[in-house]
Amino acid sequence: MTRFVIGPDVALHLARQVAVIAADHQLVAPTLLRSHVLSLLYQAVRRGDVTQADADRQLDYLRGLRIRLLGDRVLQRAAWRLAEQLGWEDTFDAEYVALTRLQADAFVTLDAGLAMAVQGLVTIAEPRDLLARTAEPNAAEA
Protein backbone atom coordinates (compact mmCIF):
# COMPACT_ATOMS: atom_id res chain seq x y z
CA MET A 1 0.00 0.00 0.00
CA THR A 2 1.24 3.44 -0.90
CA ARG A 3 0.27 6.35 1.34
CA PHE A 4 -0.16 9.77 -0.23
CA VAL A 5 -0.70 13.12 1.46
CA ILE A 6 -2.94 15.35 -0.63
CA GLY A 7 -3.41 19.07 -0.34
CA PRO A 8 -6.57 21.06 -1.00
CA ASP A 9 -5.58 21.75 -4.60
CA VAL A 10 -5.36 18.03 -5.32
CA ALA A 11 -8.52 17.25 -3.36
CA LEU A 12 -10.47 19.69 -5.53
CA HIS A 13 -8.79 18.41 -8.68
CA LEU A 14 -9.91 14.88 -7.80
CA ALA A 15 -13.43 16.11 -6.98
CA ARG A 16 -13.77 17.91 -10.32
CA GLN A 17 -12.76 14.71 -12.12
CA VAL A 18 -14.80 12.46 -9.81
CA ALA A 19 -11.60 10.44 -9.79
CA VAL A 20 -11.42 6.81 -8.74
CA ILE A 21 -8.49 6.26 -6.38
CA ALA A 22 -6.55 3.03 -6.75
CA ALA A 23 -7.58 0.47 -4.13
CA ASP A 24 -3.99 -0.10 -3.04
CA HIS A 25 -3.46 3.59 -2.19
CA GLN A 26 -4.31 5.31 1.06
CA LEU A 27 -4.91 9.06 1.22
CA VAL A 28 -3.98 11.06 4.29
CA ALA A 29 -4.12 14.77 5.08
CA PRO A 30 -4.02 17.13 8.03
CA THR A 31 -7.43 17.83 9.56
CA LEU A 32 -7.21 21.37 8.21
CA LEU A 33 -7.85 19.95 4.72
CA ARG A 34 -11.60 20.22 5.34
CA SER A 35 -11.40 23.93 6.14
CA HIS A 36 -9.02 24.62 3.25
CA VAL A 37 -11.32 22.93 0.74
CA LEU A 38 -14.43 24.61 2.11
CA SER A 39 -12.77 28.02 1.91
CA LEU A 40 -11.48 27.48 -1.64
CA LEU A 41 -14.89 26.36 -2.86
CA TYR A 42 -16.59 29.28 -1.13
CA GLN A 43 -14.17 31.68 -2.81
CA ALA A 44 -14.75 30.03 -6.20
CA VAL A 45 -18.52 30.40 -5.85
CA ARG A 46 -18.13 34.06 -4.79
CA ARG A 47 -15.98 34.75 -7.86
CA GLY A 48 -18.49 33.01 -10.09
CA ASP A 49 -16.01 30.30 -11.15
CA VAL A 50 -18.36 27.50 -10.06
CA THR A 51 -22.01 27.30 -9.12
CA GLN A 52 -23.21 26.50 -5.63
CA ALA A 53 -24.51 23.19 -7.01
CA ASP A 54 -21.06 22.32 -8.43
CA ALA A 55 -19.43 23.23 -5.12
CA ASP A 56 -21.92 21.02 -3.27
CA ARG A 57 -21.16 18.11 -5.64
CA GLN A 58 -17.44 18.52 -5.05
CA LEU A 59 -17.95 18.64 -1.28
CA ASP A 60 -20.11 15.51 -1.44
CA TYR A 61 -17.40 13.71 -3.42
CA LEU A 62 -14.76 14.74 -0.89
CA ARG A 63 -16.92 13.74 2.07
CA GLY A 64 -17.20 10.28 0.53
CA LEU A 65 -13.51 10.01 -0.27
CA ARG A 66 -11.66 7.48 1.84
CA ILE A 67 -9.09 9.73 3.47
CA ARG A 68 -7.50 9.60 6.90
CA LEU A 69 -7.33 13.03 8.55
CA LEU A 70 -4.66 13.57 11.19
CA GLY A 71 -3.81 16.51 13.42
CA ASP A 72 -2.09 15.41 16.59
CA ARG A 73 0.50 17.17 18.72
CA VAL A 74 3.41 15.43 17.00
CA LEU A 75 2.28 16.67 13.59
CA GLN A 76 1.82 20.22 14.86
CA ARG A 77 5.27 20.24 16.43
CA ALA A 78 6.86 18.89 13.24
CA ALA A 79 4.99 21.43 11.09
CA TRP A 80 6.16 24.27 13.32
CA ARG A 81 9.79 23.17 13.04
CA LEU A 82 9.53 22.69 9.29
CA ALA A 83 7.97 26.15 8.75
CA GLU A 84 10.78 27.66 10.83
CA GLN A 85 13.43 25.72 8.93
CA LEU A 86 12.05 26.89 5.56
CA GLY A 87 11.35 30.46 6.72
CA TRP A 88 7.65 30.26 5.86
CA GLU A 89 5.18 32.88 7.10
CA ASP A 90 2.69 30.28 8.40
CA THR A 91 2.39 26.57 9.07
CA PHE A 92 -0.42 25.60 6.68
CA ASP A 93 1.71 24.05 3.91
CA ALA A 94 4.12 22.79 6.54
CA GLU A 95 1.39 20.54 8.00
CA TYR A 96 1.01 18.73 4.67
CA VAL A 97 4.75 18.34 4.24
CA ALA A 98 5.35 17.32 7.85
CA LEU A 99 2.59 14.73 7.60
CA THR A 100 4.27 13.32 4.52
CA ARG A 101 7.55 13.02 6.40
CA LEU A 102 5.86 11.37 9.38
CA GLN A 103 3.24 9.09 7.82
CA ALA A 104 3.34 8.86 4.03
CA ASP A 105 5.35 7.84 1.01
CA ALA A 106 4.72 10.93 -1.11
CA PHE A 107 3.08 14.36 -1.19
CA VAL A 108 0.76 15.22 -4.07
CA THR A 109 0.45 18.89 -4.97
CA LEU A 110 -0.34 20.91 -8.07
CA ASP A 111 1.61 23.88 -6.65
CA ALA A 112 4.92 23.86 -8.54
CA GLY A 113 6.45 26.41 -6.18
CA LEU A 114 5.62 24.35 -3.13
CA ALA A 115 6.90 21.19 -4.81
CA MET A 116 10.21 22.91 -5.56
CA ALA A 117 10.47 24.31 -2.02
CA VAL A 118 10.21 20.85 -0.46
CA GLN A 119 12.17 18.94 -3.06
CA GLY A 120 14.64 16.78 -1.22
CA LEU A 121 12.54 16.80 1.95
CA VAL A 122 9.73 14.59 0.65
CA THR A 123 8.88 12.64 -2.48
CA ILE A 124 6.50 14.51 -4.77
CA ALA A 125 3.89 12.62 -6.77
CA GLU A 126 1.42 13.60 -9.46
CA PRO A 127 -2.38 13.39 -9.11
CA ARG A 128 -2.42 10.72 -11.83
CA ASP A 129 -0.35 8.50 -9.51
CA LEU A 130 -3.42 8.23 -7.26
CA LEU A 131 -5.81 6.96 -9.89
CA ALA A 132 -7.03 3.43 -10.43
CA ARG A 133 -5.54 2.05 -13.61
CA THR A 134 -7.89 0.81 -16.26
CA ALA A 135 -7.03 -2.54 -17.75
CA GLU A 136 -4.95 -2.11 -20.86
CA PRO A 137 -5.44 -4.52 -23.73
CA ASN A 138 -2.98 -7.38 -23.77
CA ALA A 139 -0.50 -6.97 -26.63
CA ALA A 140 -1.12 -10.60 -27.64
CA GLU A 141 -4.85 -9.89 -27.99
CA ALA A 142 -4.33 -6.87 -30.22
Disulfide bonds with the S-S distance in Angstrom:
none
